[in-house]
Amino acid sequence: MADRAIMKGNEALAEAALRAGCRFFSGYPITPQTEVLEYLSWRMNEVGGDMIQTEDELTGLHMLLGASLGGARVLSTSAGPGFALFHEGLSYLCECEAPSVLVDVQRLGGGCGGISASQGDYEEVVHGGGNGDSQYIVLTPASVQEEVDLVQEAYELAEKYRNPVVIMTDAIIGQMMEGVTLPDMKEHDINKFDWAYKPLGANDTHGIQKAGWPSTGYDVYGPYRLKKFKDMHDNEQRWENVQVKDADVVCVAYGISSRVCKEAVKKARAKGVKLGLIRLITAWPFPEKAFAEINPNVKGLLVVEMSLKGQMVPDVKLATKCNLPVYTYLSCDVVPDSDMVVETAEAIIAGTAEEV
């Protein structure tokens, strides 16, 4: 039976992973995602799994690789500075086709940065992935409940495509407390995959690609991977459109910023301003199909993002083939203000806003 609870985002995500059958976690504590490790440090033992606090993020990702290739459902979490160190391991996970779920709870700034919320990891997460031709689905929850739901889906997608899946959230969603419905506990059969490594001494005819130079050769493996990435792109775009069909201005946002934009849409409509919203649920594949539903006479698209430079802007322009004007409302270390979103939309309609 599903359970109702009031939980902090990070803890709800951790519990949801366990209920999805995750029985291996390796990672390193870093604000604002440390609660994931704290929670799993006692809870993982209760469900018969293994939780390892590693000496750094690099080690955590490579431990994850081994557990995944043994057939386990696995998890590692970090923040922006740690995710930067994930990239070597991410490249291996993609190359070896190791299903896995990674989480980036974004925080402010480059380098070590600060501990306040941010959405400044978009380029790093969505267009990163380490060396080589790596690609993976990126999910962007906007609430604690959606974190719970997307964790369940992330494991299914990871195994469907034999690929890592990243959940990109932020410090506010990770730290906030909301009511959630938790799914029933699911046990994962680590022996169900014919490609996974078997215990020592078993007749092992696994289907693991060698990292660096695949056993099939790139003339076979290259087209195979490209088809997989195309299938992900074509079939896994997810979004929510809010009143876009008659909107004069359409916001484009994800995560905590999208919640602000939903409030802005209500305020704007109450004033007679036709504002809409495209909320990303996948940052990759970027939901290009969502833009087909907007008003053809729209005055412009408004990217609302907690970053300095508007990292999502190039993807928005590509999705519209640069046929629509794009504007930004950016707030680096504070949550966007819904009144400012409405004010910016009014400036776009009036023709006084500056296009990017």
PLY file of the C-alpha trace (Angstrom):
ply
format ascii 1.0
element vertex 356
property float x
property float y
property float z
element edge 355
property int vertex1
property int vertex2
end_header
0.00 0.00 0.00
1.31 3.46 -0.90
2.26 5.68 2.04
1.55 9.37 2.61
4.22 11.44 4.33
5.61 14.94 4.72
9.24 14.72 3.68
12.20 16.86 2.69
12.95 16.60 -1.01
16.33 14.90 -0.64
14.98 12.32 1.79
11.92 11.64 -0.35
14.17 11.08 -3.36
16.29 8.62 -1.37
13.26 6.70 -0.12
11.76 6.64 -3.61
14.97 5.12 -4.98
14.83 2.35 -2.39
11.19 1.68 -3.23
12.16 1.44 -6.89
14.54 -1.40 -6.00
17.82 0.51 -5.59
20.12 -1.50 -3.34
23.48 0.18 -3.96
24.52 3.76 -3.30
28.01 5.22 -3.49
28.74 8.90 -3.18
30.25 11.79 -1.28
28.52 14.36 0.96
28.15 17.89 -0.37
25.59 20.56 0.44
22.73 20.76 -0.56
22.31 17.00 -1.12
23.94 15.57 2.00
20.57 14.50 3.43
20.47 11.78 0.76
23.57 10.17 2.28
22.39 10.75 5.84
19.06 9.09 5.11
20.53 6.14 3.24
23.22 5.61 5.91
20.58 3.92 8.09
17.68 3.22 5.74
19.66 1.27 3.13
20.64 -1.30 5.75
16.98 -1.86 6.63
16.21 -3.01 3.08
19.31 -5.18 2.76
21.32 -2.92 0.48
24.78 -1.35 0.54
25.53 2.33 1.08
29.14 3.47 0.77
30.42 6.96 1.54
33.42 7.25 -0.76
36.48 9.46 -0.46
35.36 11.53 -3.45
32.87 11.71 -6.30
35.20 10.00 -8.77
35.35 6.87 -6.66
31.60 6.95 -6.13
30.88 6.88 -9.84
33.31 4.06 -10.58
31.89 1.93 -7.77
28.49 2.59 -9.30
29.75 1.24 -12.61
30.71 -2.11 -11.12
27.45 -2.55 -9.21
25.37 -1.61 -12.25
27.16 -4.08 -14.50
26.36 -6.74 -11.92
22.66 -6.08 -12.52
21.85 -3.91 -9.48
19.76 -0.75 -9.45
22.20 1.95 -8.34
22.24 5.60 -7.29
24.72 8.41 -6.74
23.99 12.04 -5.92
25.96 15.27 -5.78
25.84 19.02 -6.36
27.45 21.05 -9.15
31.10 20.83 -8.01
30.76 17.09 -7.48
28.90 16.56 -10.72
31.87 18.13 -12.51
33.90 15.21 -11.15
31.21 12.76 -12.28
32.04 13.31 -15.93
34.79 10.71 -16.26
32.56 8.09 -14.67
29.58 9.23 -16.73
31.54 8.61 -19.90
32.28 5.06 -18.72
28.64 4.48 -17.75
27.51 5.52 -21.22
30.22 3.60 -23.07
29.68 0.40 -21.08
25.89 0.76 -21.27
25.48 0.63 -17.50
21.93 1.53 -16.35
22.19 3.96 -13.45
20.52 6.97 -11.86
22.51 10.08 -10.92
21.23 13.22 -9.24
22.52 16.80 -9.35
21.06 19.05 -6.63
22.24 22.35 -8.10
23.89 25.05 -6.01
25.30 28.49 -6.72
28.45 29.41 -8.57
31.50 27.97 -10.28
34.42 26.27 -8.54
33.29 25.36 -5.04
30.58 28.01 -5.34
28.12 28.60 -2.52
25.31 26.66 -0.93
22.31 28.71 -2.07
20.06 27.47 -4.86
20.87 27.91 -8.53
20.17 26.53 -11.98
23.68 27.17 -13.22
24.48 23.53 -14.01
22.28 23.29 -17.11
25.15 23.33 -19.60
27.28 21.03 -17.46
24.55 18.43 -17.02
22.61 18.65 -20.28
25.52 19.15 -22.68
28.28 17.54 -20.63
28.67 13.85 -19.95
32.41 13.48 -20.21
34.61 12.71 -23.20
33.39 10.84 -26.24
29.87 10.79 -27.63
27.97 10.46 -24.38
24.27 11.24 -24.09
21.66 10.59 -21.43
18.15 11.57 -20.43
17.92 14.50 -17.97
14.75 14.77 -15.85
13.82 18.04 -14.12
11.31 17.70 -11.27
9.47 20.78 -10.00
8.17 19.39 -6.69
8.99 16.79 -4.07
6.20 14.56 -5.40
7.57 14.82 -8.91
11.02 13.87 -7.59
9.48 10.71 -6.17
7.63 9.93 -9.39
10.57 10.63 -11.68
12.95 8.46 -9.64
10.68 5.51 -10.37
10.61 6.40 -14.05
14.36 7.03 -14.17
15.18 3.41 -13.37
12.79 2.14 -16.01
14.32 4.45 -18.62
17.87 3.54 -17.58
17.15 -0.14 -18.11
15.11 0.41 -21.27
18.06 2.11 -22.97
20.93 0.59 -20.94
22.12 4.09 -20.17
22.54 6.44 -17.22
19.69 8.83 -16.43
20.26 12.11 -14.57
17.75 13.88 -12.33
18.59 17.60 -12.22
16.99 19.39 -9.29
18.09 22.30 -7.09
18.74 23.29 -3.48
15.22 24.59 -2.90
13.40 21.47 -4.07
15.98 19.30 -2.32
15.52 21.12 1.00
11.79 21.95 0.95
9.24 19.78 2.74
6.02 18.77 0.99
3.39 16.10 1.26
4.13 13.08 -0.93
2.60 9.76 -1.82
5.31 7.11 -1.74
4.95 4.03 -3.95
4.99 0.47 -2.69
8.35 -1.19 -2.11
9.63 -3.01 -5.19
12.26 -5.73 -5.22
14.60 -5.72 -8.20
15.88 -9.01 -9.61
19.59 -8.51 -10.33
19.64 -11.75 -12.32
17.05 -10.71 -14.87
19.51 -9.19 -17.37
21.24 -11.54 -19.78
23.96 -8.95 -20.34
25.02 -8.52 -16.70
28.09 -10.09 -15.10
27.37 -13.29 -13.17
28.93 -14.37 -9.85
32.52 -15.63 -9.98
32.68 -19.10 -11.47
29.37 -18.92 -13.31
29.17 -19.48 -17.04
29.41 -15.80 -17.93
28.48 -14.76 -21.46
27.83 -11.13 -20.62
27.12 -8.39 -23.14
29.26 -5.65 -21.61
31.09 -3.37 -24.02
34.76 -2.70 -23.31
35.28 0.89 -22.27
37.49 2.67 -24.77
37.19 0.29 -27.71
33.99 -1.75 -27.92
34.31 -5.48 -28.58
32.06 -5.12 -31.65
34.18 -2.38 -33.24
32.93 1.14 -33.85
31.67 0.33 -37.34
28.93 -1.65 -35.57
28.81 0.00 -32.15
28.78 3.58 -33.47
25.56 3.31 -35.51
24.00 1.27 -32.69
24.66 4.05 -30.17
23.46 6.75 -32.55
20.19 4.91 -33.04
19.79 4.59 -29.28
20.33 8.33 -28.80
17.88 9.10 -31.61
15.27 6.82 -30.06
15.69 8.63 -26.73
15.41 12.00 -28.45
12.32 11.10 -30.45
10.42 9.13 -27.81
11.27 10.57 -24.40
10.52 14.30 -24.65
8.40 15.34 -21.66
6.84 18.70 -20.84
3.81 20.48 -19.44
2.17 23.30 -21.37
0.14 25.89 -19.45
-2.18 28.16 -21.45
0.16 28.49 -24.43
-2.34 28.32 -27.30
-3.50 31.95 -26.98
-0.50 33.39 -25.13
1.21 36.57 -26.32
4.28 35.62 -24.28
5.32 32.09 -23.32
7.69 31.46 -20.42
10.13 28.55 -20.71
11.35 27.22 -17.38
12.06 24.12 -15.32
12.33 23.17 -11.67
11.69 25.81 -9.03
11.58 28.58 -11.66
8.66 26.87 -13.38
6.66 27.01 -10.15
7.20 30.75 -10.04
6.11 30.99 -13.68
2.88 29.12 -12.97
2.04 31.72 -10.35
3.01 34.46 -12.81
0.62 33.03 -15.42
-2.24 33.27 -12.90
-1.33 36.86 -11.97
-0.90 37.93 -15.59
-4.18 36.41 -16.71
-5.98 38.16 -13.86
-4.65 41.45 -15.31
-5.63 40.55 -18.86
-2.07 39.73 -19.93
-1.98 36.52 -21.97
0.99 34.70 -20.49
1.70 30.98 -20.90
4.34 28.48 -19.83
6.28 25.57 -21.28
7.61 23.60 -18.31
10.45 21.24 -19.08
10.19 17.78 -17.54
13.11 16.60 -19.67
16.00 18.98 -20.29
17.39 16.32 -22.60
15.83 15.40 -24.85
14.80 19.04 -25.00
11.00 19.12 -25.55
11.01 20.62 -29.03
7.53 19.22 -29.69
6.09 21.45 -26.97
6.67 24.56 -29.09
4.35 23.32 -31.84
1.39 24.10 -29.57
2.07 27.79 -28.98
0.22 30.71 -30.51
1.73 31.38 -33.99
1.38 35.12 -33.31
3.26 34.98 -30.02
5.30 38.11 -29.30
8.18 36.22 -27.76
9.50 33.47 -25.52
10.68 34.36 -22.02
13.37 32.11 -20.53
13.17 32.25 -16.73
16.23 30.69 -15.14
18.36 30.98 -12.00
21.64 31.58 -13.80
23.86 34.45 -14.88
23.74 34.02 -18.63
20.61 32.07 -19.51
22.10 28.66 -20.23
18.85 27.29 -21.66
18.56 30.03 -24.32
20.47 28.22 -27.12
18.23 25.16 -26.78
15.11 27.34 -26.90
16.37 29.05 -30.06
17.20 25.71 -31.67
13.78 24.32 -30.77
12.12 27.21 -32.62
14.71 27.25 -35.45
15.44 30.85 -34.38
12.06 31.92 -35.77
10.80 33.52 -32.55
12.30 36.32 -30.45
13.73 35.13 -27.14
14.01 37.19 -23.95
15.29 36.39 -20.48
14.50 37.07 -16.86
17.48 35.75 -14.91
18.09 35.64 -11.17
21.33 34.11 -10.05
21.16 33.33 -6.33
17.54 34.09 -5.47
14.27 32.55 -6.59
12.70 34.46 -9.51
9.89 36.83 -8.55
6.49 36.17 -10.13
5.70 39.89 -10.30
8.94 40.49 -12.21
8.01 37.71 -14.63
4.71 39.48 -15.33
6.47 42.85 -15.63
8.96 41.42 -18.13
6.14 39.87 -20.15
4.37 43.24 -20.28
7.59 44.86 -21.51
7.87 42.24 -24.28
4.31 42.95 -25.40
4.98 46.70 -25.29
8.14 46.28 -27.37
10.47 47.73 -24.72
12.26 44.53 -23.68
15.68 43.65 -25.07
15.89 40.49 -27.15
18.81 38.09 -26.58
0 1
1 2
2 3
3 4
4 5
5 6
6 7
7 8
8 9
9 10
10 11
11 12
12 13
13 14
14 15
15 16
16 17
17 18
18 19
19 20
20 21
21 22
22 23
23 24
24 25
25 26
26 27
27 28
28 29
29 30
30 31
31 32
32 33
33 34
34 35
35 36
36 37
37 38
38 39
39 40
40 41
41 42
42 43
43 44
44 45
45 46
46 47
47 48
48 49
49 50
50 51
51 52
52 53
53 54
54 55
55 56
56 57
57 58
58 59
59 60
60 61
61 62
62 63
63 64
64 65
65 66
66 67
67 68
68 69
69 70
70 71
71 72
72 73
73 74
74 75
75 76
76 77
77 78
78 79
79 80
80 81
81 82
82 83
83 84
84 85
85 86
86 87
87 88
88 89
89 90
90 91
91 92
92 93
93 94
94 95
95 96
96 97
97 98
98 99
99 100
100 101
101 102
102 103
103 104
104 105
105 106
106 107
107 108
108 109
109 110
110 111
111 112
112 113
113 114
114 115
115 116
116 117
117 118
118 119
119 120
120 121
121 122
122 123
123 124
124 125
125 126
126 127
127 128
128 129
129 130
130 131
131 132
132 133
133 134
134 135
135 136
136 137
137 138
138 139
139 140
140 141
141 142
142 143
143 144
144 145
145 146
146 147
147 148
148 149
149 150
150 151
151 152
152 153
153 154
154 155
155 156
156 157
157 158
158 159
159 160
160 161
161 162
162 163
163 164
164 165
165 166
166 167
167 168
168 169
169 170
170 171
171 172
172 173
173 174
174 175
175 176
176 177
177 178
178 179
179 180
180 181
181 182
182 183
183 184
184 185
185 186
186 187
187 188
188 189
189 190
190 191
191 192
192 193
193 194
194 195
195 196
196 197
197 198
198 199
199 200
200 201
201 202
202 203
203 204
204 205
205 206
206 207
207 208
208 209
209 210
210 211
211 212
212 213
213 214
214 215
215 216
216 217
217 218
218 219
219 220
220 221
221 222
222 223
223 224
224 225
225 226
226 227
227 228
228 229
229 230
230 231
231 232
232 233
233 234
234 235
235 236
236 237
237 238
238 239
239 240
240 241
241 242
242 243
243 244
244 245
245 246
246 247
247 248
248 249
249 250
250 251
251 252
252 253
253 254
254 255
255 256
256 257
257 258
258 259
259 260
260 261
261 262
262 263
263 264
264 265
265 266
266 267
267 268
268 269
269 270
270 271
271 272
272 273
273 274
274 275
275 276
276 277
277 278
278 279
279 280
280 281
281 282
282 283
283 284
284 285
285 286
286 287
287 288
288 289
289 290
290 291
291 292
292 293
293 294
294 295
295 296
296 297
297 298
298 299
299 300
300 301
301 302
302 303
303 304
304 305
305 306
306 307
307 308
308 309
309 310
310 311
311 312
312 313
313 314
314 315
315 316
316 317
317 318
318 319
319 320
320 321
321 322
322 323
323 324
324 325
325 326
326 327
327 328
328 329
329 330
330 331
331 332
332 333
333 334
334 335
335 336
336 337
337 338
338 339
339 340
340 341
341 342
342 343
343 344
344 345
345 346
346 347
347 348
348 349
349 350
350 351
351 352
352 353
353 354
354 355
